[in-house]
Every structure is written in structure tokens, then in C-alpha cells.
Amino acid sequence: MTSAERSGGADVYDAVVLAGGAARRLGGVDKPAVRVGGRALLDRVLTACADARATVVVAEPRPTARPVSFTREDPPGGGPLAALAAGVRHTRADLLLVLSADLPFLQERTVRRLLTALRESPADAALLTDPGGRDQPLVAAYRAAPLRHALADLSAAHDGSLTGLPLRRLTAALDLTRIADPVASFDCDTWDDIATARARIREHGHVLEEWITAVKDELGIDLDVDFRALLDVARDAAHGVARPAAPLTTFLVGYAAAQAGGGPEAVAEASRKATALALRWAEENAATDTATGTGGTG
């Protein structure tokens, strides 16, 4: 079950991710595979739209952390508008999320903001703007019908081809609503951009969440867990028992949760029990120290 399904009543949408650009400013490197915070840029974007009913990546097939389908524009390298049209042809939802594959800070909450803004307005699309106020049509939610019509009109006006046409030709034909988000709209066009993204990931307050997400992707775990509760378990075990008890206890919590069927509820219950035990252990140690006049630290 996805987090959207758990929250109930979430918008149903398909996602199109453009990942086939030439990355000339990166020296032609395979940009979607460049890692930021231990995860490929493409996988970071796929995590943000994990609630999509279907996800189409416009690029040559490659391994990804989440299941997707692949397609290519014809001819390959025809530009973002041609790639977008190729991806849209493989979608069926009334709402479409369109993303580039180089958005290191895109998160699910931004996707939700875009979909909510579109649903609550009469516009054809809701898109992010960058710090300079420029539209980012590849970080946007679209109504499928007007998007398809605009693409068809542009194709008809250019002898059936969208190759080489800029995205602004599309957005000029649509009614837009905009959301300012300088962080989520940040994309990686140069190695300086990559370095900036990697540095921000290492900032205090981001690194732990990033690490947990990277581990879940690497292990193929699709589970929303309150990792702060696990940290509390580890802290109580370390202080109340002994430092080596912290990693062992969190491992056992995970094992117990898996045996109970998995899921956030199972993790929470196993964490609660382990925390209660660690606190009882600490109280017992304190009582013993008081009775014997010792000052053991556990």
C-alpha cells in the first residue's frame, strides 16, 4: 500500500520522467545515474513520485530502485517536448506529473502540493518556479486532456514533429498556476550544481533522513517508519543497558516487526516494547546502585 493510499482520497496520477538528455554541461556523463546522497538522481525523483499509478521514464532502459516502464522519443535526442509527448502516449490518468530526472531535492510533499494546487484551480497545469521566478515545466502537474491537445496542435503545426521545439511553446498554450519553491526546483545542470546538492545533503538535519531513505532504496524496503522512535530506542538501550545494546536492540526491533507482518504499526509496537524494557532495566540498575552504594553506568 502506498502512502497516498494510506492517507486516503489522494489524487490518482501517472508520472512521466524525462531522463534521456545529452547532459552536455556535464561532459556527456549519464546524468540520471549521478549519485547525490548515495542515490542516483533518477532514483531520487522516482522516490518522490512513488505514489504514481504508473511511471514512464523516457530514456534507454536501466536498473531503477522502483518499477517503471521505459520509452524513447523518435528519433532519440529530439528534445524535451518530443520526449514529453513520447511519455504521455503511455499514460492513462487524468492527471499527469511531469518531471526531469535531475531534481535532487524533490520530495513527495512537493508532488502533493502540485497536485493539490491543480485540483483546486481551473488551470491546465500547476508548475514550480525557480528562485528567479522562471517557470519549470518539468516540475509540474498537468491535466491530461489539455496537455494532449496542446501537444497535438504543436505537432500538427510543425509537420507532425516536435523535435527541437522548446517547452515554452507548450506552456504558452496552457493556463498555468504557479508555486514558488526554490529548493525543490533546484536542478543539476553542471558539476557545480552536483557539488552544491551533495554539500546540502551532508548538512546537519538532512543527513540522517537522507541516509535512511538511501538504505530503504538499496534494500528494496517500501516502509514509512518513524526513525526518531528507533533512535529513542537506541538511546535508551545505550544509556540504560550498554552502548553495544543500541544497534543490537534496533536490529531485534526490526526482526520482531518483520515476524509480526511488517508495517509501521509493527515497528512502532516493537519499539514501544523495547523502550519499556530498556527503561525498566535502567530503573533496576539505578535501584541496585543505590542499595549497594555503587555508581555503575550500565
Sequence and secondary structure as in RCSB ss.txt:
>XXXX:A:sequence
MTSAERSGGADVYDAVVLAGGAARRLGGVDKPAVRVGGRALLDRVLTACADARATVVVAEPRPTARPVSFTREDP
PGGGPLAALAAGVRHTRADLLLVLSADLPFLQERTVRRLLTALRESPADAALLTDPGGRDQPLVAAYRAAPLRHA
LADLSAAHDGSLTGLPLRRLTAALDLTRIADPVASFDCDTWDDIATARARIREHGHVLEEWITAVKDELGIDLDV
DFRALLDVARDAAHGVARPAAPLTTFLVGYAAAQAGGGPEAVAEASRKATALALRWAEENAATDTATGTGGTG
>XXXX:A:secstr
  HHHHHSS    EEEEE     GGGTT  GGG EETTEEHHHHHHHHTTT SEEEEESS    SS  EEE  SS
TT  HHHHHHHHHTT   SEEEEEES  TT  HHHHHHHHHHHHTSS SEEEEE TT  EEEEEEEEEHHHHHHH
HHHHHHHTTT  TT  THHHHTTS EEEEE TTTT    SHHHHHHHHHHHTSTTTHHHHHHHHHHHHHT     
 HHHHHHHHHHHHHHT TTHHHHHHHHHHHHHHHTT SHHHHHHHHHHHHHHHHHHHHHHHHHHHHHT     
